[in-house]
Amino acid sequence: MEFWPEFLASSWGREFVAGGLGGMAGVISGHPLDTLRIRLQQPASSIDRRPVSAVGLLRSIVASEGPTALYRGMAAPLASVTFQNAMVFQVFAVLSRAFDANNMNEPPSYRSVALAGVGTGAIQTLLLSPVELVKIQLQLRMIGNKHHGSPHLGPVGMAKEILRKQGIRGLYRGLSITVLRDAPSHGVYFWTYEYAREQLHPGCRKSGQETLGTMLVAGGLAGVASWVCCYPLDVVKSRLQAQSERQGGQPPPKYRGIADCLRKSVQEEGFSVLWRGLGTAVTRAFVVNGAIFSAYELALRYLVNNNQTITTEEN
């Protein structure tokens, strides 16, 4: 038998493919806003005359660098997030069922959903951390007169350069803070989605009959909730991954670790720095995660129905 039809016929295959399609939808819809978020989070001293608002920054980027600058660095997450999101939804499905192994005929409990989300968030950072490092380096390399590597460097070239100069340890710089951010935020993420969809369309967790509007709103709310709960950690992560390791006669990095970055950021810019760019982040989160869950749910329904039709025809 051929691999692909057999793979799609399995529950694992359908969830994996649907998750990948959801990830693609999320990256394409949200990358411009992600570029704004990353730049807003950086220390003011590293960006000369940077506009203080997201709208002002957007106008500045388009005027000085062109609209394509908003999509700089998208190739890395687009190539990897498809697989990463597929893995996230697959791992979540496995863990949520494992936590409710004695109740397979009912939807997973909210407790199991939250615990499975925490486990999923921790596991997926092994793939996400180096991807976000490369993405952040690419998004920041054209700011002002600073160039992080070659002006024409792409995601693969950036990853090779980091590996050549800093080794595998450099590629995973920021892994600890990424785990601290993503494990709890994914628990909040999946719990909020399941709770919101049930409140918006009672009984849909069991019937699977919610509308597209329910998917969009529940997914958007899940994204917003997960970002709000972890945003200060994301600011610290972005700053740690934006700096480069000391090379030769270069000065040492400004931040020596998570606690040092948090302390210096608050001392120099106040507590408000931990929430800088939050408006852009939650706007992006609503759009992106509405797209992710909608694409995932619709793709999953199509694959399930298509498989049932094929099975019926064979019988």
C-alpha positions as CSV (number, residue, x, y, z in Angstrom):
1,M,0.0,0.0,0.0
2,E,1.1,3.6,-0.7
3,F,2.3,5.5,2.3
4,W,0.4,8.8,1.9
5,P,-3.2,7.3,1.7
6,E,-2.4,5.1,4.6
7,F,-0.9,8.0,6.6
8,L,-4.0,10.2,6.0
9,A,-6.3,7.3,6.9
10,S,-4.9,7.2,10.5
11,S,-5.9,9.7,13.2
12,W,-2.2,10.6,13.6
13,G,-1.9,11.4,9.9
14,R,-5.0,13.6,9.7
15,E,-4.1,15.6,12.8
16,F,-0.5,16.1,11.7
17,V,-1.5,17.4,8.2
18,A,-4.3,19.6,9.5
19,G,-1.9,21.1,12.1
20,G,0.6,21.8,9.4
21,L,-2.0,23.6,7.3
22,G,-3.0,25.6,10.3
23,G,0.6,26.6,10.9
24,M,1.0,27.9,7.3
25,A,-2.2,30.0,7.6
26,G,-0.9,31.5,10.8
27,V,2.5,32.5,9.5
28,I,1.2,34.1,6.3
29,S,-1.4,36.1,8.1
30,G,0.7,37.3,11.0
31,H,4.3,37.8,10.0
32,P,4.1,41.5,9.3
33,L,2.7,42.2,12.8
34,D,5.4,39.9,14.2
35,T,8.1,42.0,12.6
36,L,6.6,45.1,14.3
37,R,6.4,43.3,17.6
38,I,10.1,42.3,17.5
39,R,11.3,45.7,16.6
40,L,9.2,47.4,19.3
41,Q,10.6,45.1,22.0
42,Q,14.2,46.1,21.3
43,P,16.0,48.7,23.5
44,A,15.5,52.2,22.3
45,S,19.3,52.9,22.1
46,S,19.6,50.3,19.4
47,I,17.2,52.0,17.0
48,D,17.9,55.6,16.1
49,R,14.7,57.8,16.1
50,R,12.5,54.8,16.2
51,P,8.7,55.7,16.2
52,V,7.1,54.9,19.5
53,S,3.9,53.5,18.1
54,A,3.2,50.4,16.0
55,V,1.5,52.6,13.3
56,G,4.4,55.0,13.2
57,L,6.9,52.1,13.0
58,L,4.9,50.5,10.2
59,R,5.0,53.7,8.2
60,S,8.7,54.1,8.8
61,I,9.5,50.6,7.7
62,V,7.5,50.8,4.5
63,A,8.9,54.2,3.7
64,S,12.6,53.4,4.3
65,E,12.8,49.7,3.6
66,G,9.8,48.9,1.4
67,P,6.7,46.6,2.1
68,T,8.8,43.5,1.7
69,A,10.7,44.3,4.9
70,L,7.6,43.3,6.8
71,Y,8.1,39.8,5.5
72,R,11.8,39.5,6.1
73,G,12.6,36.3,7.9
74,M,9.3,34.7,7.0
75,A,10.9,31.8,5.1
76,A,12.4,30.3,8.3
77,P,9.1,30.1,10.2
78,L,7.1,29.2,7.1
79,A,9.3,26.2,6.4
80,S,9.5,25.1,10.0
81,V,6.2,26.2,11.5
82,T,4.3,23.9,9.1
83,F,6.1,21.0,10.7
84,Q,6.2,22.5,14.2
85,N,2.5,23.2,14.2
86,A,1.8,19.8,12.9
87,M,3.9,18.4,15.7
88,V,2.2,20.6,18.3
89,F,-1.4,19.5,17.4
90,Q,-0.3,15.8,17.1
91,V,1.5,15.8,20.5
92,F,-1.4,17.7,22.1
93,A,-3.8,15.1,20.8
94,V,-1.7,12.2,22.1
95,L,-1.1,13.8,25.6
96,S,-4.7,14.9,26.1
97,R,-6.0,11.4,25.3
98,A,-3.3,9.9,27.6
99,F,-4.4,12.0,30.5
100,D,-8.0,10.8,30.0
101,A,-7.3,7.3,28.9
102,N,-10.2,5.9,31.0
103,N,-12.8,8.2,29.3
104,M,-12.1,7.8,25.6
105,N,-15.8,8.3,24.6
106,E,-15.9,11.9,25.9
107,P,-13.9,15.0,25.1
108,P,-10.8,15.4,27.3
109,S,-11.4,17.2,30.6
110,Y,-10.3,20.8,30.9
111,R,-7.6,19.7,33.3
112,S,-6.2,17.2,30.8
113,V,-6.3,19.9,28.1
114,A,-4.2,22.3,30.2
115,L,-1.7,19.6,31.3
116,A,-1.4,18.4,27.7
117,G,-0.8,22.0,26.6
118,V,2.0,22.5,29.1
119,G,3.7,19.3,27.9
120,T,3.3,20.2,24.3
121,G,4.7,23.7,24.8
122,A,7.8,22.3,26.5
123,I,8.5,19.7,23.8
124,Q,8.0,22.0,20.8
125,T,10.6,24.5,22.0
126,L,13.3,22.1,20.8
127,L,12.3,23.0,17.3
128,L,11.0,26.5,17.8
129,S,13.9,28.0,19.7
130,P,16.5,27.9,16.9
131,V,13.9,29.0,14.3
132,E,12.9,32.0,16.4
133,L,16.6,32.9,16.9
134,V,17.2,32.9,13.1
135,K,14.0,34.9,12.5
136,I,14.8,37.5,15.1
137,Q,18.3,38.0,13.8
138,L,16.9,38.4,10.2
139,Q,14.2,40.8,11.3
140,L,16.7,43.1,13.1
141,R,19.7,43.0,10.7
142,M,18.5,46.1,8.7
143,I,17.6,48.3,11.6
144,G,19.3,51.7,11.3
145,N,22.9,51.2,10.2
146,K,23.3,47.9,12.0
147,H,23.6,44.7,9.9
148,H,23.4,41.3,11.5
149,G,25.5,39.4,9.0
150,S,25.3,39.9,5.3
151,P,22.5,42.1,3.9
152,H,21.5,39.3,1.5
153,L,21.7,36.5,4.1
154,G,18.7,34.2,4.1
155,P,17.4,31.9,6.9
156,V,19.7,29.0,5.9
157,G,22.7,31.3,5.5
158,M,22.0,32.9,8.9
159,A,21.7,29.5,10.6
160,K,25.0,28.3,9.0
161,E,26.7,31.5,10.1
162,I,25.5,31.1,13.7
163,L,26.7,27.5,13.7
164,R,30.0,28.4,12.2
165,K,30.7,31.1,14.8
166,Q,29.0,29.9,17.9
167,G,28.3,26.2,17.4
168,I,25.1,24.3,18.3
169,R,25.1,26.1,21.6
170,G,24.7,29.4,19.8
171,L,21.8,28.2,17.7
172,Y,20.0,27.2,20.9
173,R,20.7,30.5,22.7
174,G,17.5,31.4,24.5
175,L,16.2,27.8,24.9
176,S,15.6,28.1,28.7
177,I,13.5,31.3,28.4
178,T,11.6,29.8,25.5
179,V,10.6,26.8,27.6
180,L,9.6,29.1,30.5
181,R,7.5,31.1,28.1
182,D,5.9,28.3,26.0
183,A,5.1,25.6,28.5
184,P,2.6,27.5,30.6
185,S,1.4,29.6,27.7
186,H,0.4,26.5,25.7
187,G,-1.5,25.2,28.7
188,V,-3.5,28.5,28.7
189,Y,-3.7,28.4,24.9
190,F,-5.4,25.1,24.5
191,W,-7.5,25.4,27.7
192,T,-8.9,28.8,26.5
193,Y,-9.7,27.5,23.0
194,E,-11.6,24.5,24.3
195,Y,-13.4,26.5,27.0
196,A,-14.3,29.4,24.6
197,R,-15.6,27.2,21.8
198,E,-17.8,25.3,24.3
199,Q,-19.2,28.6,25.7
200,L,-19.8,30.0,22.2
201,H,-21.4,26.9,20.8
202,P,-22.5,24.6,23.7
203,G,-22.0,20.9,23.0
204,C,-19.6,21.4,20.1
205,R,-16.6,19.8,21.9
206,K,-18.5,16.5,21.5
207,S,-20.4,17.0,18.3
208,G,-17.7,19.0,16.4
209,Q,-20.4,21.1,14.8
210,E,-19.3,24.6,15.6
211,T,-19.4,27.4,13.0
212,L,-16.5,29.1,11.3
213,G,-17.2,32.2,13.4
214,T,-16.8,30.1,16.6
215,M,-13.5,28.7,15.4
216,L,-12.2,32.2,14.5
217,V,-13.2,33.8,17.8
218,A,-12.2,30.9,20.1
219,G,-8.9,30.6,18.3
220,G,-8.3,34.4,18.5
221,L,-9.2,34.5,22.2
222,A,-6.8,31.5,22.9
223,G,-4.0,33.4,21.2
224,V,-4.6,36.6,23.1
225,A,-4.8,34.8,26.5
226,S,-1.6,32.9,25.9
227,W,0.3,36.0,24.9
228,V,-0.9,38.1,27.8
229,C,0.2,35.5,30.4
230,C,3.7,35.2,29.0
231,Y,4.5,38.5,27.4
232,P,7.1,39.8,29.8
233,L,9.1,36.6,29.3
234,D,8.8,37.1,25.5
235,V,10.3,40.6,25.8
236,V,13.3,39.1,27.7
237,K,13.6,36.2,25.1
238,S,13.6,38.6,22.2
239,R,16.4,40.7,23.7
240,L,18.5,37.7,24.6
241,Q,18.2,36.2,21.1
242,A,18.7,39.6,19.4
243,Q,22.2,39.9,20.8
244,S,25.2,38.0,19.5
245,E,27.8,36.0,21.4
246,R,31.2,37.7,22.0
247,Q,33.5,37.2,19.1
248,G,37.2,38.1,19.1
249,G,37.7,41.7,20.3
250,Q,34.1,42.5,20.3
251,P,32.5,43.7,23.6
252,P,30.6,41.2,25.6
253,P,26.8,40.9,25.2
254,K,24.8,43.4,27.2
255,Y,22.7,40.8,28.9
256,R,24.4,37.8,30.7
257,G,21.2,35.8,31.3
258,I,17.5,35.9,32.0
259,A,17.6,37.6,35.4
260,D,20.3,40.1,34.2
261,C,18.2,41.0,31.2
262,L,15.1,41.5,33.2
263,R,16.9,43.6,35.8
264,K,18.7,45.8,33.4
265,S,15.6,46.3,31.2
266,V,13.5,47.4,34.1
267,Q,16.2,49.6,35.6
268,E,16.8,51.4,32.3
269,E,13.3,51.7,30.8
270,G,10.9,51.0,33.7
271,F,8.4,48.2,34.2
272,S,6.4,49.4,31.2
273,V,9.2,47.9,29.0
274,L,7.9,44.4,29.8
275,W,4.7,45.2,28.0
276,R,6.0,47.2,25.1
277,G,4.5,46.0,21.9
278,L,1.7,44.1,23.6
279,G,-1.0,45.8,21.5
280,T,0.7,44.6,18.3
281,A,1.3,41.1,19.8
282,V,-2.3,40.5,20.9
283,T,-3.7,41.9,17.6
284,R,-1.4,39.5,15.7
285,A,-2.3,36.7,18.1
286,F,-6.0,37.1,17.5
287,V,-5.6,37.1,13.7
288,V,-3.0,34.3,13.6
289,N,-4.6,31.9,16.0
290,G,-8.1,32.4,14.6
291,A,-6.5,31.4,11.3
292,I,-4.6,28.5,12.8
293,F,-7.6,26.9,14.6
294,S,-10.0,27.5,11.7
295,A,-7.6,26.0,9.1
296,Y,-6.9,23.1,11.5
297,E,-10.5,22.3,12.2
298,L,-11.7,22.7,8.6
299,A,-8.8,20.6,7.3
300,L,-9.4,17.9,9.9
301,R,-13.1,17.7,9.0
302,Y,-12.3,17.5,5.3
303,L,-9.8,14.7,5.9
304,V,-12.1,12.8,8.2
305,N,-15.1,13.1,5.8
306,N,-13.0,12.3,2.7
307,N,-11.6,9.2,4.4
308,Q,-15.1,8.1,5.4
309,T,-16.2,8.5,1.8
310,I,-13.3,6.4,0.5
311,T,-14.0,3.7,3.1
312,T,-17.7,3.6,2.1
313,E,-16.9,3.3,-1.6
314,E,-14.4,0.5,-0.9
315,N,-17.0,-1.4,1.1
